[in-house]
Amino acid sequence: MNPTHSPSVEDDTSLFDGVAPADQVFFSIPDVPVNSVLLMRTHEQALTFPLGNIELAFSPTSGFITNRVFSEELVDYSSEYEETQGFSGTFSAFHKRLAEDLIERFDLRNKTVVEIGCGKGEFLTLLCELGPNDGIGFDPAYHPERNTSEAKDRIEFITDFYGEKYSDKA
């Protein structure tokens, strides 16, 4: 893999529909795995995993950075994703401090907390345990059998991407 860097941005054109002119690209790299935390069941499956390209482009007008050549059809975001860091004592302690801080700062007590992109639901569950709060979480990668919290009965997990069809929930 040979990344290329083009640090100068000369054009002030905004990103339109996720596409920027070629002169806005400041980083590119070909043939990278399209998922970062998808578990492979076999060695062969890992070796034949789909690859995609990255072309990062900056819009001076919006301030956004996008991958100009992102291909959604290559991505498999499903229950096979394993992004959790909950098995790390250090990360769990950080999570707890963060949840306590948010509860104190925003008076998140006896409220309904919505998390879009909740992963395995660990942080939402923590907010509901400590609040105590009710919760609604959206994520196709959620595994209900992993949630052993006493707060789980106060949380609705929707194993889908959030979209307009769920606007009554948020």
Beta strands, then each sheet from edge to edge (+ up, - down):
strand 1: 4-5
strand 2: 25-33
strand 3: 51-58
strand 4: 65-67
strand 5: 112-116
strand 6: 134-138
strand 7: 155-158
sheet 1: 1+ 2- 3+ 4-
sheet 2: 5+ 6+ 7+
end
